[in-house]
Structure formats: structure tokens, C-alpha cells
Amino acid sequence: MITEKSLLASLNSCFMGMGMPEPFDGRKTLVRNLAGKKWKSRNVGKLQGMVWHQELGWGSVEAVAQYHTGQNSHLAKGGTESIGYTFAIRRNGQIVLGNNLDKAPWSQGYAGRPGDENGEFISVMFEGMFRGNGVTDPSAGEPNYLQMLSGLVLWHSCKNAWGWAEDALGGHFLFGKPSCPGDTLEAVVKAVRVNRPAPSAYDFSTVTGRQKSLKDLGFYSGAMDGNWGPQSKGALTAFQIKAKLAGDGVWGPVSEAAIRKALEKRGDV
């Protein structure tokens, strides 16, 4: 069973001997708003991945918690019960646990996406304001190497704990906010996601590859013609429903990861 204690212990063992700050449990020290809007609960065992964010400011983890829980919070009138991320990474590389794993902060949610992106993904905020799409503040800079190292260690520990594939790491840019987490972290996310490319038979970047995967799984009976029409969409919808995903017929990172796992069980990947 994955718990906050076991995950922090795993992270600490990774950092031992590296001269990095010990991961910090901030759940009792970061400011909370007992009257604030409460987070929803989620099933820890069914978490599907991790999403990186940037602070978009030059404050601190404590300052972000103060803002999210304060009266002027943009997340909810009167503030939220706690900081709006599961983890945060300070500029010195320290990883801070901000919420219980079974809490679903409103981090990467946006209108129009099927499913519960906040309930399905762990959110991680990097302190700082980083250059990227739409970031015009002249003070914007870059995440430092300590932050990137800690981010990757956190990702690797969670990936192993939940058994995720490489493409379970995402950025807020994949959930409707192009400026987050900035160009550099976006590049890291993309590099991780393609670290294990699909075999040529299942090149998920092409329609033909997607059709072949659905055909081999028994959901698609049409021609592999590279045309994503009603039959292809219907096959994907049928797979999604069987896999207990949102049956919208849209090929996204969650559906792709589920298809990859289904193929792995068959021994095709």
C-alpha cells in the first residue's frame, strides 16, 4: 500500500549521500483554512500519473499556500483548505508534501475534459517564474538543476510505486495551460514521455499505428487506412468503456497508456 510515509521514506533514501535537502512533510506546518473550500477525496491506488506546474511567481511554497487559502484566492471564494498542489519543489531542491495523497487539489482542472484530471493525477509545483508560452514578465527565468533533479527523482519514485509508464508524466500544458510549467520543464516532460517509444508496429503518433493497436486488441475491424473516422472512434470508445475510462473516443495520454498496458499483457509490446 502506498502511503505518504512510505513515499517520503523512498524519496529520502534516494537523496541520501547527494547533499540534497531531506524531503519535508509540510501538511502540519503550511497554513490551512479550516473554513475554506474542501478538496475532494480520491482513490490513491488508481492515480494515473503526475503533472508538473510552475508557481508563475517569485514567492515560496509558504506564500503560495497563504494565497490559495486566503480570502483573495482565485481558486475559491474565501480560500481553499490548503495549498493547491500535492507536492512542491523549492529552489534549493527540497521536495515538500503539501496534501494527503487521497486529496484532489484543483491543480490541472479545466472545462471540457472528460474524467477528473484532479482526481487522476498528482500535481507538483516548482517554485519560480519560468519563461514560456505567454509569459511576458521580464523577471522570468529558468528552473535550476536542483529543482529538475528533485522533480525527476520524485517522478521516478512515484512511477515505480504506482507502476506507471513513462508517458504518465505530464505538464499543465497538456491540460489547457500553455504557459505551465514553462519551456524548460515542458522539454523535460516531453523527453521523459518519449523515453520508451512504441515499437514501429504501434507508432501511436500515427493513425495507422493506433488503428493497428485497437485491431490487435479486438476492438477495430476496419481497414488500417490512416483515416480516423467513426469506426476508429467507435473502437477507441469501446476500449475506453471496457477499461473504465471516459468513453469519448478521444485519443489522449490516459487512453494511450491504457492501450499500451493492454498490449503489454498480451505480450505484443
Short mmCIF file of the C-alpha atoms (twelve columns), coordinates in Angstrom:
data_MODEL
# 
_entry.id   MODEL 
# 
loop_
_atom_site.group_PDB 
_atom_site.id 
_atom_site.type_symbol 
_atom_site.label_atom_id 
_atom_site.label_alt_id 
_atom_site.label_comp_id 
_atom_site.label_asym_id 
_atom_site.label_seq_id 
_atom_site.Cartn_x 
_atom_site.Cartn_y 
_atom_site.Cartn_z 
_atom_site.pdbx_PDB_model_num 
ATOM 1   C CA . MET A 1   0.000   0.000  0.000   1 
ATOM 2   C CA . ILE A 2   1.358   3.416  -0.982  1 
ATOM 3   C CA . THR A 3   1.301   5.930  1.872   1 
ATOM 4   C CA . GLU A 4   2.707   9.391  2.445   1 
ATOM 5   C CA . LYS A 5   5.179   7.931  4.947   1 
ATOM 6   C CA . SER A 6   6.440   5.228  2.600   1 
ATOM 7   C CA . LEU A 7   6.787   7.650  -0.301  1 
ATOM 8   C CA . LEU A 8   8.720   10.215 1.742   1 
ATOM 9   C CA . ALA A 9   10.990  7.433  3.041   1 
ATOM 10  C CA . SER A 10  11.645  6.283  -0.525  1 
ATOM 11  C CA . LEU A 11  12.492  9.834  -1.586  1 
ATOM 12  C CA . ASN A 12  14.802  10.327 1.369   1 
ATOM 13  C CA . SER A 13  16.711  7.150  0.561   1 
ATOM 14  C CA . CYS A 14  17.228  8.433  -2.997  1 
ATOM 15  C CA . PHE A 15  18.685  11.714 -1.753  1 
ATOM 16  C CA . MET A 16  20.982  10.243 0.905   1 
ATOM 17  C CA . GLY A 17  24.600  10.949 0.072   1 
ATOM 18  C CA . MET A 18  23.709  13.511 -2.604  1 
ATOM 19  C CA . GLY A 19  23.892  16.553 -0.351  1 
ATOM 20  C CA . MET A 20  20.249  17.348 -1.122  1 
ATOM 21  C CA . PRO A 21  17.729  18.601 1.453   1 
ATOM 22  C CA . GLU A 22  15.642  15.897 3.082   1 
ATOM 23  C CA . PRO A 23  12.042  15.806 1.796   1 
ATOM 24  C CA . PHE A 24  9.751   17.751 4.090   1 
ATOM 25  C CA . ASP A 25  6.236   16.910 5.267   1 
ATOM 26  C CA . GLY A 26  4.518   20.298 5.183   1 
ATOM 27  C CA . ARG A 27  0.990   19.098 5.907   1 
ATOM 28  C CA . LYS A 28  1.116   20.332 9.513   1 
ATOM 29  C CA . THR A 29  3.181   23.479 9.000   1 
ATOM 30  C CA . LEU A 30  1.808   25.030 5.796   1 
ATOM 31  C CA . VAL A 31  -1.089  27.366 6.510   1 
ATOM 32  C CA . ARG A 32  -4.565  25.868 6.270   1 
ATOM 33  C CA . ASN A 33  -8.019  27.391 6.128   1 
ATOM 34  C CA . LEU A 34  -10.411 25.289 8.190   1 
ATOM 35  C CA . ALA A 35  -13.365 27.220 6.776   1 
ATOM 36  C CA . GLY A 36  -12.076 27.096 3.201   1 
ATOM 37  C CA . LYS A 37  -13.426 25.104 0.293   1 
ATOM 38  C CA . LYS A 38  -12.623 21.433 0.859   1 
ATOM 39  C CA . TRP A 39  -10.786 19.237 -1.595  1 
ATOM 40  C CA . LYS A 40  -12.496 16.155 -2.949  1 
ATOM 41  C CA . SER A 41  -11.202 12.720 -1.991  1 
ATOM 42  C CA . ARG A 42  -9.668  10.277 -4.471  1 
ATOM 43  C CA . ASN A 43  -8.541  6.651  -4.640  1 
ATOM 44  C CA . VAL A 44  -4.754  6.630  -4.148  1 
ATOM 45  C CA . GLY A 45  -4.397  3.234  -5.784  1 
ATOM 46  C CA . LYS A 46  -5.975  4.484  -9.011  1 
ATOM 47  C CA . LEU A 47  -3.776  7.530  -9.583  1 
ATOM 48  C CA . GLN A 48  -2.756  7.562  -13.245 1 
ATOM 49  C CA . GLY A 49  0.216   9.907  -13.334 1 
ATOM 50  C CA . MET A 50  1.858   13.184 -12.362 1 
ATOM 51  C CA . VAL A 51  1.525   16.730 -13.722 1 
ATOM 52  C CA . TRP A 52  4.193   19.435 -13.337 1 
ATOM 53  C CA . HIS A 53  3.333   23.109 -12.726 1 
ATOM 54  C CA . GLN A 54  5.257   26.297 -12.136 1 
ATOM 55  C CA . GLU A 55  4.499   28.885 -9.469  1 
ATOM 56  C CA . LEU A 56  4.419   31.712 -12.031 1 
ATOM 57  C CA . GLY A 57  5.864   33.983 -9.357  1 
ATOM 58  C CA . TRP A 58  8.927   34.527 -7.200  1 
ATOM 59  C CA . GLY A 59  7.419   33.654 -3.845  1 
ATOM 60  C CA . SER A 60  7.773   30.487 -1.821  1 
ATOM 61  C CA . VAL A 61  5.789   27.355 -1.067  1 
ATOM 62  C CA . GLU A 62  4.567   29.086 2.073   1 
ATOM 63  C CA . ALA A 63  3.486   32.170 0.108   1 
ATOM 64  C CA . VAL A 64  1.538   30.048 -2.366  1 
ATOM 65  C CA . ALA A 65  -0.195  28.228 0.497   1 
ATOM 66  C CA . GLN A 66  -1.038  31.603 2.074   1 
ATOM 67  C CA . TYR A 67  -2.529  32.847 -1.189  1 
ATOM 68  C CA . HIS A 68  -4.521  29.704 -2.006  1 
ATOM 69  C CA . THR A 69  -6.066  29.579 1.452   1 
ATOM 70  C CA . GLY A 70  -6.600  33.353 1.706   1 
ATOM 71  C CA . GLN A 71  -9.635  35.494 1.039   1 
ATOM 72  C CA . ASN A 72  -8.286  36.647 -2.345  1 
ATOM 73  C CA . SER A 73  -7.602  33.162 -3.689  1 
ATOM 74  C CA . HIS A 74  -8.572  32.671 -7.332  1 
ATOM 75  C CA . LEU A 75  -9.284  29.002 -6.611  1 
ATOM 76  C CA . ALA A 76  -12.348 29.552 -4.427  1 
ATOM 77  C CA . LYS A 77  -14.195 32.342 -2.695  1 
ATOM 78  C CA . GLY A 78  -12.868 32.545 0.849   1 
ATOM 79  C CA . GLY A 79  -9.901  30.306 0.013   1 
ATOM 80  C CA . THR A 80  -9.215  26.593 -0.099  1 
ATOM 81  C CA . GLU A 81  -8.437  24.301 2.803   1 
ATOM 82  C CA . SER A 82  -4.739  24.032 1.882   1 
ATOM 83  C CA . ILE A 83  -2.169  24.634 -0.862  1 
ATOM 84  C CA . GLY A 84  -3.468  23.608 -4.265  1 
ATOM 85  C CA . TYR A 85  -0.768  21.006 -5.032  1 
ATOM 86  C CA . THR A 86  0.175   17.607 -3.680  1 
ATOM 87  C CA . PHE A 87  3.902   18.363 -3.821  1 
ATOM 88  C CA . ALA A 88  6.059   21.451 -4.279  1 
ATOM 89  C CA . ILE A 89  9.766   21.760 -5.058  1 
ATOM 90  C CA . ARG A 90  11.744  24.642 -3.582  1 
ATOM 91  C CA . ARG A 91  14.533  26.401 -5.424  1 
ATOM 92  C CA . ASN A 92  17.058  24.577 -3.194  1 
ATOM 93  C CA . GLY A 93  15.648  21.276 -4.457  1 
ATOM 94  C CA . GLN A 94  13.705  20.331 -1.341  1 
ATOM 95  C CA . ILE A 95  10.516  18.374 -2.005  1 
ATOM 96  C CA . VAL A 96  7.573   19.442 0.166   1 
ATOM 97  C CA . LEU A 97  4.469   17.308 0.692   1 
ATOM 98  C CA . GLY A 98  1.524   19.707 0.842   1 
ATOM 99  C CA . ASN A 99  -1.507  17.431 0.970   1 
ATOM 100 C CA . ASN A 100 -2.517  13.864 1.681   1 
ATOM 101 C CA . LEU A 101 -2.313  11.673 -1.382  1 
ATOM 102 C CA . ASP A 102 -6.038  10.996 -1.159  1 
ATOM 103 C CA . LYS A 103 -6.860  14.698 -1.505  1 
ATOM 104 C CA . ALA A 104 -7.521  16.072 -5.012  1 
ATOM 105 C CA . PRO A 105 -6.463  19.752 -5.199  1 
ATOM 106 C CA . TRP A 106 -7.737  21.854 -8.108  1 
ATOM 107 C CA . SER A 107 -4.436  21.992 -9.917  1 
ATOM 108 C CA . GLN A 108 -4.786  20.933 -13.537 1 
ATOM 109 C CA . GLY A 109 -8.546  21.026 -13.951 1 
ATOM 110 C CA . TYR A 110 -10.110 22.730 -16.946 1 
ATOM 111 C CA . ALA A 111 -13.541 22.757 -18.522 1 
ATOM 112 C CA . GLY A 112 -14.352 20.295 -21.277 1 
ATOM 113 C CA . ARG A 113 -12.095 17.374 -20.401 1 
ATOM 114 C CA . PRO A 114 -13.842 14.058 -19.708 1 
ATOM 115 C CA . GLY A 115 -12.932 12.448 -16.420 1 
ATOM 116 C CA . ASP A 116 -11.449 14.004 -13.291 1 
ATOM 117 C CA . GLU A 117 -7.986  15.314 -14.062 1 
ATOM 118 C CA . ASN A 118 -7.524  16.443 -10.461 1 
ATOM 119 C CA . GLY A 119 -8.555  13.104 -9.033  1 
ATOM 120 C CA . GLU A 120 -6.452  11.140 -11.518 1 
ATOM 121 C CA . PHE A 121 -3.082  12.934 -11.334 1 
ATOM 122 C CA . ILE A 122 -0.631  14.046 -8.642  1 
ATOM 123 C CA . SER A 123 0.233   17.739 -9.005  1 
ATOM 124 C CA . VAL A 124 3.733   19.132 -8.443  1 
ATOM 125 C CA . MET A 125 4.593   22.846 -8.282  1 
ATOM 126 C CA . PHE A 126 8.101   24.209 -8.902  1 
ATOM 127 C CA . GLU A 127 8.900   27.481 -7.131  1 
ATOM 128 C CA . GLY A 128 9.642   30.284 -9.576  1 
ATOM 129 C CA . MET A 129 8.507   32.079 -12.715 1 
ATOM 130 C CA . PHE A 130 9.837   30.395 -15.829 1 
ATOM 131 C CA . ARG A 131 9.993   31.534 -19.435 1 
ATOM 132 C CA . GLY A 132 7.385   30.000 -21.664 1 
ATOM 133 C CA . ASN A 133 4.357   30.456 -23.872 1 
ATOM 134 C CA . GLY A 134 2.621   33.710 -22.906 1 
ATOM 135 C CA . VAL A 135 4.957   34.574 -20.004 1 
ATOM 136 C CA . THR A 136 5.857   38.232 -20.585 1 
ATOM 137 C CA . ASP A 137 7.241   39.199 -17.163 1 
ATOM 138 C CA . PRO A 138 10.859  40.376 -17.692 1 
ATOM 139 C CA . SER A 139 11.897  38.747 -14.415 1 
ATOM 140 C CA . ALA A 140 11.024  35.270 -15.724 1 
ATOM 141 C CA . GLY A 141 13.928  32.849 -15.557 1 
ATOM 142 C CA . GLU A 142 14.505  29.105 -15.526 1 
ATOM 143 C CA . PRO A 143 14.241  26.249 -13.035 1 
ATOM 144 C CA . ASN A 144 17.654  25.349 -11.638 1 
ATOM 145 C CA . TYR A 145 19.334  21.959 -11.852 1 
ATOM 146 C CA . LEU A 146 18.492  21.103 -8.214  1 
ATOM 147 C CA . GLN A 147 14.800  21.550 -8.919  1 
ATOM 148 C CA . MET A 148 14.962  19.498 -12.096 1 
ATOM 149 C CA . LEU A 149 16.888  16.747 -10.327 1 
ATOM 150 C CA . SER A 150 14.350  16.639 -7.490  1 
ATOM 151 C CA . GLY A 151 11.477  16.687 -9.941  1 
ATOM 152 C CA . LEU A 152 12.869  13.662 -11.762 1 
ATOM 153 C CA . VAL A 153 13.606  11.791 -8.522  1 
ATOM 154 C CA . LEU A 154 10.036  12.452 -7.356  1 
ATOM 155 C CA . TRP A 155 8.697   11.301 -10.721 1 
ATOM 156 C CA . HIS A 156 10.846  8.160  -10.698 1 
ATOM 157 C CA . SER A 157 9.812   7.237  -7.148  1 
ATOM 158 C CA . CYS A 158 6.121   7.684  -7.916  1 
ATOM 159 C CA . LYS A 159 6.440   5.912  -11.260 1 
ATOM 160 C CA . ASN A 160 7.897   2.866  -9.524  1 
ATOM 161 C CA . ALA A 161 5.398   2.979  -6.664  1 
ATOM 162 C CA . TRP A 162 2.349   3.038  -8.956  1 
ATOM 163 C CA . GLY A 163 3.827   1.136  -11.887 1 
ATOM 164 C CA . TRP A 164 3.282   3.954  -14.369 1 
ATOM 165 C CA . ALA A 165 4.711   4.098  -17.868 1 
ATOM 166 C CA . GLU A 166 6.961   6.981  -18.941 1 
ATOM 167 C CA . ASP A 167 4.094   8.790  -20.629 1 
ATOM 168 C CA . ALA A 168 2.272   9.110  -17.299 1 
ATOM 169 C CA . LEU A 169 4.353   12.241 -16.652 1 
ATOM 170 C CA . GLY A 170 2.618   15.356 -17.922 1 
ATOM 171 C CA . GLY A 171 2.721   19.111 -17.689 1 
ATOM 172 C CA . HIS A 172 -0.054  21.642 -17.225 1 
ATOM 173 C CA . PHE A 173 0.400   22.477 -20.923 1 
ATOM 174 C CA . LEU A 174 -1.281  19.140 -21.679 1 
ATOM 175 C CA . PHE A 175 -4.288  20.208 -19.606 1 
ATOM 176 C CA . GLY A 176 -5.089  23.551 -21.152 1 
ATOM 177 C CA . LYS A 177 -2.461  25.990 -19.820 1 
ATOM 178 C CA . PRO A 178 0.348   26.534 -22.390 1 
ATOM 179 C CA . SER A 179 2.494   28.695 -20.083 1 
ATOM 180 C CA . CYS A 180 2.872   25.994 -17.426 1 
ATOM 181 C CA . PRO A 181 5.361   24.718 -16.387 1 
ATOM 182 C CA . GLY A 182 7.493   26.770 -18.826 1 
ATOM 183 C CA . ASP A 183 9.633   25.866 -21.814 1 
ATOM 184 C CA . THR A 184 12.441  24.089 -19.958 1 
ATOM 185 C CA . LEU A 185 10.274  21.830 -17.799 1 
ATOM 186 C CA . GLU A 186 7.990   21.194 -20.771 1 
ATOM 187 C CA . ALA A 187 11.024  19.939 -22.694 1 
ATOM 188 C CA . VAL A 188 11.948  17.640 -19.787 1 
ATOM 189 C CA . VAL A 189 8.396   16.270 -19.652 1 
ATOM 190 C CA . LYS A 190 8.385   15.594 -23.387 1 
ATOM 191 C CA . ALA A 191 11.791  13.910 -23.209 1 
ATOM 192 C CA . VAL A 192 10.585  11.587 -20.442 1 
ATOM 193 C CA . ARG A 193 7.355   10.779 -22.250 1 
ATOM 194 C CA . VAL A 194 9.174   9.558  -25.383 1 
ATOM 195 C CA . ASN A 195 11.886  7.722  -23.453 1 
ATOM 196 C CA . ARG A 196 10.273  4.407  -24.347 1 
ATOM 197 C CA . PRO A 197 8.896   4.825  -27.866 1 
ATOM 198 C CA . ALA A 198 6.311   2.408  -29.128 1 
ATOM 199 C CA . PRO A 199 7.576   -0.299 -31.474 1 
ATOM 200 C CA . SER A 200 7.132   0.510  -35.147 1 
ATOM 201 C CA . ALA A 201 4.071   -1.725 -35.290 1 
ATOM 202 C CA . TYR A 202 2.436   0.525  -32.704 1 
ATOM 203 C CA . ASP A 203 3.567   4.010  -33.607 1 
ATOM 204 C CA . PHE A 204 0.929   5.836  -31.597 1 
ATOM 205 C CA . SER A 205 1.861   9.126  -33.257 1 
ATOM 206 C CA . THR A 206 0.164   7.856  -36.435 1 
ATOM 207 C CA . VAL A 207 -3.465  6.959  -37.069 1 
ATOM 208 C CA . THR A 208 -2.410  3.689  -38.674 1 
ATOM 209 C CA . GLY A 209 -0.472  2.680  -35.577 1 
ATOM 210 C CA . ARG A 210 -3.445  3.480  -33.384 1 
ATOM 211 C CA . GLN A 211 -5.775  1.510  -35.616 1 
ATOM 212 C CA . LYS A 212 -3.427  -1.497 -35.533 1 
ATOM 213 C CA . SER A 213 -3.281  -1.456 -31.731 1 
ATOM 214 C CA . LEU A 214 -7.079  -1.407 -31.494 1 
ATOM 215 C CA . LYS A 215 -7.332  -4.146 -34.145 1 
ATOM 216 C CA . ASP A 216 -4.885  -6.396 -32.284 1 
ATOM 217 C CA . LEU A 217 -6.854  -5.836 -29.074 1 
ATOM 218 C CA . GLY A 218 -10.028 -6.897 -30.861 1 
ATOM 219 C CA . PHE A 219 -11.839 -3.557 -30.939 1 
ATOM 220 C CA . TYR A 220 -11.289 -2.450 -34.539 1 
ATOM 221 C CA . SER A 221 -12.280 -4.440 -37.621 1 
ATOM 222 C CA . GLY A 222 -11.856 -1.814 -40.317 1 
ATOM 223 C CA . ALA A 223 -9.020  -1.094 -42.712 1 
ATOM 224 C CA . MET A 224 -5.801  0.427  -41.389 1 
ATOM 225 C CA . ASP A 225 -6.127  3.309  -43.805 1 
ATOM 226 C CA . GLY A 226 -4.880  6.185  -41.667 1 
ATOM 227 C CA . ASN A 227 -8.354  7.741  -41.593 1 
ATOM 228 C CA . TRP A 228 -9.618  8.365  -38.053 1 
ATOM 229 C CA . GLY A 229 -13.304 8.104  -38.864 1 
ATOM 230 C CA . PRO A 230 -16.423 6.947  -36.985 1 
ATOM 231 C CA . GLN A 231 -15.306 3.295  -36.951 1 
ATOM 232 C CA . SER A 232 -11.932 4.125  -35.411 1 
ATOM 233 C CA . LYS A 233 -13.501 6.448  -32.871 1 
ATOM 234 C CA . GLY A 234 -16.109 3.814  -32.026 1 
ATOM 235 C CA . ALA A 235 -13.390 1.201  -31.478 1 
ATOM 236 C CA . LEU A 236 -11.496 3.509  -29.144 1 
ATOM 237 C CA . THR A 237 -14.713 4.366  -27.285 1 
ATOM 238 C CA . ALA A 238 -15.439 0.667  -26.787 1 
ATOM 239 C CA . PHE A 239 -11.930 0.113  -25.420 1 
ATOM 240 C CA . GLN A 240 -12.235 3.113  -23.106 1 
ATOM 241 C CA . ILE A 241 -15.529 1.857  -21.692 1 
ATOM 242 C CA . LYS A 242 -14.085 -1.613 -21.075 1 
ATOM 243 C CA . ALA A 243 -11.032 -0.022 -19.416 1 
ATOM 244 C CA . LYS A 244 -13.362 2.116  -17.250 1 
ATOM 245 C CA . LEU A 245 -12.198 5.372  -18.815 1 
ATOM 246 C CA . ALA A 246 -14.293 8.238  -20.132 1 
ATOM 247 C CA . GLY A 247 -15.795 6.868  -23.353 1 
ATOM 248 C CA . ASP A 248 -15.290 9.941  -25.503 1 
ATOM 249 C CA . GLY A 249 -13.403 8.416  -28.423 1 
ATOM 250 C CA . VAL A 250 -10.564 10.931 -27.981 1 
ATOM 251 C CA . TRP A 251 -7.003  9.574  -28.106 1 
ATOM 252 C CA . GLY A 252 -5.183  11.169 -25.182 1 
ATOM 253 C CA . PRO A 253 -2.306  10.280 -22.821 1 
ATOM 254 C CA . VAL A 254 -4.505  8.311  -20.403 1 
ATOM 255 C CA . SER A 255 -6.109  6.185  -23.136 1 
ATOM 256 C CA . GLU A 256 -2.734  5.645  -24.816 1 
ATOM 257 C CA . ALA A 257 -1.196  4.427  -21.554 1 
ATOM 258 C CA . ALA A 258 -4.112  2.027  -21.019 1 
ATOM 259 C CA . ILE A 259 -3.787  0.649  -24.571 1 
ATOM 260 C CA . ARG A 260 -0.046  0.193  -24.098 1 
ATOM 261 C CA . LYS A 261 -0.636  -1.749 -20.880 1 
ATOM 262 C CA . ALA A 262 -3.257  -3.922 -22.575 1 
ATOM 263 C CA . LEU A 263 -0.787  -4.733 -25.351 1 
ATOM 264 C CA . GLU A 264 1.940   -5.491 -22.803 1 
ATOM 265 C CA . LYS A 265 -0.347  -8.012 -21.079 1 
ATOM 266 C CA . ARG A 266 -0.770  -9.756 -24.438 1 
ATOM 267 C CA . GLY A 267 2.984   -9.739 -24.952 1 
ATOM 268 C CA . ASP A 268 2.721   -7.523 -28.035 1 
ATOM 269 C CA . VAL A 269 4.879   -4.695 -26.663 1 
# 
